[in-house]
Amino acid sequence: MFQIRAMTPEDHDTVMPMVQTFYKSPAVEHDADPAVLERTFRDAVDPAEPLLRGMLLLEDGAPAGYAYVTECYSGEVGGRCVFFEELYFAPQCRGKGYGTAVFHWLKEQYPHHPRFRLEVTDANAGAVRLYERLGFRFLEYRQMVLEGDLQA
């Protein structure tokens, strides 16, 4: 049986190996500082951090994966947007419909949010197929980031 529950600080030793595996997979295009990944976990389990929510995904009570979601406001849709930050399933738990279950659960959790958004790499073809099957479409924007100070 598949279950979703909120992450707790006690889940650290269960979740962090999955996070490290996720960040070494084709789902991620660059390395991440381990200290940042630790801080993200702490924020995901901290009730005082309203923007990030961590979920532990379970198969028959055993860890099957994890997910992080956050919220922002989207001017394009005139409302809050759920941004699916990370979704990871252990290889033996893939292809069982659990990804679909996570997205249906999210729609129940955030029924008044007009947009759900996520990032995916081209190399993560299985995830692309899942997301398209669920109705996601590619936006034609190219995402850019600035890390650190502005250039002169």
N, C-alpha and C positions, 0 to 999 in steps of 0.2 A: 504494500500500500504506500502511495506517495503522499508526503506531508510537507507543509511549509510552516516554519515557525521563526519568530524573531531570534536573531543572534543574541547571545549573551557574552559577557567577558569570559565566562568559563569555556566558551567555544574556541578560544584562541588557538590551542594546539591542534584542533581539528580543522579549522578554517585556513590558517596560514600556509600549511603545505599545499592546499588546493590553490590558494592565491599565487604562490610561487610557481606552481605548474601552469596556471593560466598565463602568467606573464612570460613564460618561456615557450608558449604555443604560438601557432600561426594567427591566433585571434588578436595578438598584440604586435604592433610594428616596431616597437622600441623597448629598450630596457627601462626599468623603473627602479628608483632608489629604494632599497629594502626598508629604510627608515620611513619613507613616505607610505609604503604599503602597511607598515605597522601602525602609523598614525591614522590611516584610513580605517583600518579595523577598529581601532579605539573609538573613532568618531562614529562608526556604524553601529556600535553597541551602546553609545552614550545617549541617554534620553534627552540630555540638554542640547544635543546637536539636531536641530529640526530638519536639516536639509538632506541628511543621508540616512538611509534605512538599510540594514543588513538582514538577510534572511538565510537560514540554514535549510537546505533541501534534503529531505530524508526519504529513503526507500526502506520500508519495513523497520523503521526506527534507526537505521544506520545512515551515516552521512553519505549523501549522493552528490552534493554540490553546494554551491552558494550563489547568492545574488546580491548586488548592491543597486539601489535605485535612489534617485534624487529628484527634486522638483525645481522648476524655474518658471518664470512667466514668459510666454511667447506672444509678442506683439502681433505676429502673423495670424494667430488664432484667437487673440483677445482673451487669453486665459492661461491657467496653469498647465504646464507641460510636465509629464513624467519622463524623465530621462533615465533609460536603462543603462546604468554605468557598467556593470559586469554581470555576466551569467556564465557559470562554469558547472559542468557535470563531469564526474569521473567517467572514463571511457566505457566501463561496463554498464553505466546507467543511461547511455545515449540511445536514441532510437526507440524509446519506450513511451513516448508521448508526454514526458515530463516537462519539456520545454513549453509545449502547448498549454499544459496545466498551469505553469507559472504565469503565462500571459493572461489566461482566463482569470486567475486569482487576482492579478494586478488590476484588471478591468473592474473586478468587484470591489477592490480596495480603493480605487480612485475613479468612481463612476462619473464624476462631473468634470474630469479633465479632458479637454477636447483633443489633446494630442499626446501620443506616446512616441518617443524618439530613442534611437539607439545608434551606435556605431558598429560597423562590421568591416573586417578586412576582406579583400577579394580572395585571399588564401583560405578563408574559413567558409568554404563552399557549403558545408552541411548547415551551418547557421544561416547562411543566405537563403537556402531553400526553405528552412523553417520559417524565417521571417516573411518571405514572400508568400508562402502558403497561408500565413496568418493575416495577410493583407497589407503588410508594410510595403512601401515603395521607396525607391531611391530618390532623394532630393538632388537637385543638380548643383547645389552649393559645394564649394571646396572649403573644407574646414581649415582654419589657420589658428596657430597658437603663439603666444608670446610668453616665454618663461624668463623671468628676470626683468631687468630695467629696459626702458625704451631706448632705442638708439637715437643719437643726435640727428 
